[in-house]
Amino acid sequence: MAAVDWFAQVEVAEPAPPRRRPAQRPGQRPARQRPARQRPARPVRSRRRVSQRRVRGHIVWMILFALLLSGVVAVNVAVLRAHVSVSRLDQKAAQLRARNQALASELSNASSAPRIEAAARRLGLVQASPGNTSYLDLAPSSR
């Protein structure tokens, strides 16, 4: 593979070979001959300028694409952080629910009938017999 010298001087193209005239048909006048004009040789145009523009365009698109991808990554990071905070709040809510259930169970045990009966016996109170029970009317009578 041949190496390309990008920094070489601009090359000048060789002049084009003279055009061949078509063969003359019998009975046709010879065409008027024009003097051959020599045009100055033009330098060969380098395609570097066009390719540099394209490279610049590609760089712009690459930068835009990189910005777009970084925006997507930033949004994903924000969603991940929000998910982590929601998970922590869910965990805290579950702990509070468990604590509330434990407190409700403790309250139920504290207000249960057997516990109250045991506390009354410790204080020396005795349960009344059902036959000995009577009710008192504390409302003033209108007699």
C-alpha positions as CSV (number, residue, x, y, z in Angstrom):
1,M,0.0,0.0,0.0
2,A,1.5,3.3,-1.0
3,A,1.8,6.1,1.5
4,V,0.0,9.4,0.6
5,D,2.0,12.6,1.2
6,W,-0.7,14.9,2.4
7,F,1.7,17.8,2.8
8,A,3.1,17.6,-0.8
9,Q,2.9,20.7,-3.0
10,V,-0.1,20.9,-5.3
11,E,0.4,18.9,-8.4
12,V,-0.3,20.3,-11.8
13,A,-2.2,18.1,-14.3
14,E,-0.7,17.2,-17.6
15,P,-2.4,18.8,-20.6
16,A,-5.0,16.7,-22.3
17,P,-4.1,15.0,-25.5
18,P,-5.2,16.7,-28.7
19,R,-8.7,15.8,-29.9
20,R,-8.9,13.6,-32.9
21,R,-10.9,15.0,-35.7
22,P,-13.6,12.8,-37.3
23,A,-12.6,11.4,-40.7
24,Q,-13.7,13.6,-43.6
25,R,-16.4,12.2,-45.9
26,P,-16.0,12.4,-49.6
27,G,-17.6,15.5,-51.1
28,Q,-17.5,17.4,-47.9
29,R,-15.6,20.7,-47.5
30,P,-12.7,20.6,-45.2
31,A,-13.6,22.3,-41.9
32,R,-12.0,25.6,-41.1
33,Q,-9.1,25.1,-38.9
34,R,-9.0,27.1,-35.8
35,P,-5.8,28.0,-34.2
36,A,-5.1,25.8,-31.3
37,R,-5.4,27.7,-28.1
38,Q,-3.2,26.7,-25.2
39,R,-5.0,27.1,-22.0
40,P,-2.9,27.6,-18.9
41,A,-2.6,24.4,-16.9
42,R,-4.9,24.5,-13.9
43,P,-3.7,23.0,-10.6
44,V,-5.4,19.8,-9.6
45,R,-7.9,20.6,-6.9
46,S,-7.4,18.9,-3.7
47,R,-10.4,17.2,-2.1
48,R,-9.1,18.0,1.3
49,R,-11.3,21.1,1.7
50,V,-14.4,19.1,1.0
51,S,-13.4,16.3,3.3
52,Q,-12.6,18.8,6.1
53,R,-16.1,20.2,5.8
54,R,-17.5,16.8,6.0
55,V,-15.3,16.0,9.0
56,R,-16.4,19.1,10.7
57,G,-20.0,18.2,10.0
58,H,-19.4,14.7,11.4
59,I,-17.8,16.2,14.5
60,V,-20.9,18.4,15.1
61,W,-23.2,15.4,14.8
62,M,-21.0,13.4,17.1
63,I,-21.0,16.2,19.7
64,L,-24.8,16.4,19.4
65,F,-25.2,12.7,19.7
66,A,-22.9,12.7,22.8
67,L,-24.9,15.5,24.4
68,L,-28.1,13.5,23.7
69,L,-26.6,10.4,25.3
70,S,-25.4,12.3,28.3
71,G,-28.9,13.7,28.7
72,V,-30.4,10.2,28.6
73,V,-27.8,9.1,31.2
74,A,-28.6,12.0,33.4
75,V,-32.4,11.2,33.3
76,N,-31.6,7.6,34.1
77,V,-29.5,8.6,37.1
78,A,-32.3,10.9,38.3
79,V,-34.9,8.1,38.0
80,L,-32.6,5.7,39.8
81,R,-32.2,8.2,42.7
82,A,-35.9,8.7,42.9
83,H,-36.4,4.9,42.9
84,V,-33.9,4.5,45.8
85,S,-35.7,7.2,47.9
86,V,-39.1,5.6,47.2
87,S,-37.7,2.2,48.3
88,R,-36.4,3.8,51.5
89,L,-39.8,5.4,52.2
90,D,-41.6,2.0,51.5
91,Q,-39.3,0.3,53.9
92,K,-39.9,3.0,56.6
93,A,-43.7,2.7,56.0
94,A,-43.5,-1.1,56.5
95,Q,-41.6,-0.7,59.7
96,L,-44.2,1.8,61.0
97,R,-47.0,-0.5,60.1
98,A,-45.3,-3.3,62.0
99,R,-44.8,-1.0,65.0
100,N,-48.5,0.0,64.9
101,Q,-49.6,-3.6,64.9
102,A,-47.3,-4.4,67.8
103,L,-48.8,-1.4,69.8
104,A,-52.3,-2.5,68.9
105,S,-51.6,-6.0,70.2
106,E,-50.1,-4.6,73.4
107,L,-53.2,-2.4,73.9
108,S,-55.4,-5.4,73.3
109,N,-53.5,-7.5,75.9
110,A,-53.6,-4.6,78.4
111,S,-57.4,-4.2,78.1
112,S,-58.3,-7.9,78.1
113,A,-60.7,-9.4,80.7
114,P,-58.4,-12.0,82.2
115,R,-55.7,-9.4,82.9
116,I,-58.1,-7.1,84.5
117,E,-59.5,-9.9,86.7
118,A,-55.9,-10.8,87.8
119,A,-55.2,-7.2,88.7
120,A,-58.4,-7.0,90.7
121,R,-57.6,-10.2,92.7
122,R,-54.1,-8.7,93.5
123,L,-55.9,-5.7,95.0
124,G,-58.2,-8.0,97.1
125,L,-61.4,-7.5,95.1
126,V,-63.7,-10.5,94.7
127,Q,-66.2,-11.1,91.9
128,A,-69.8,-10.8,92.9
129,S,-72.1,-13.9,92.7
130,P,-74.8,-13.6,90.1
131,G,-77.6,-14.3,92.6
132,N,-76.5,-11.5,94.9
133,T,-76.4,-8.9,92.2
134,S,-78.9,-6.1,92.4
135,Y,-79.1,-2.7,90.7
136,L,-79.5,0.6,92.3
137,D,-81.5,3.4,90.8
138,L,-79.7,6.6,91.4
139,A,-82.2,8.9,89.6
140,P,-84.3,11.0,92.0
141,S,-87.8,9.7,92.2
142,S,-90.8,12.0,91.6
143,R,-93.1,10.9,94.5
